[in-house]
Every structure is written in C-alpha cells, then in structure tokens.
Amino acid sequence: MGSLGLIQPSDAAQLLSSYVQTCRSFSF
C-alpha cells in the first residue's frame, strides 16, 4: 500500500473496520 494519499477517509474507515473484524476472528 504505497498510495496512502489516494485513500479516502470513508475507504480508510471501511478498511479499519474490516481489519478489526479480521483481528477479532483470529482473537488477537
């Protein structure tokens, strides 16, 4: 992910939520 400047705030929120759900599924 070298194009962080192209990511919109809404997209970043969705990526963060999906990342959190992934971490929860692995119970980290």
C-alpha positions in Angstrom: 0.0 0.0 0.0 2.2 2.8 -1.3 -0.7 5.0 -2.4 -2.0 6.1 1.1 -2.6 9.6 -0.3 -5.3 8.3 -2.7 -7.3 6.6 0.1 -10.5 8.5 1.0 -11.5 8.8 4.7 -14.6 6.6 4.1 -12.5 3.9 2.5 -10.0 4.1 5.4 -12.8 3.6 7.8 -14.0 0.5 6.0 -10.5 -0.9 5.8 -10.1 -0.3 9.5 -13.4 -1.9 10.4 -12.6 -4.9 8.3 -9.1 -5.1 9.8 -10.6 -5.1 13.3 -13.1 -7.8 12.4 -10.3 -9.9 11.0 -8.3 -9.5 14.2 -11.3 -10.4 16.2 -11.9 -13.5 14.1 -8.3 -14.6 14.9 -8.9 -13.5 18.5 -5.7 -11.5 18.8 
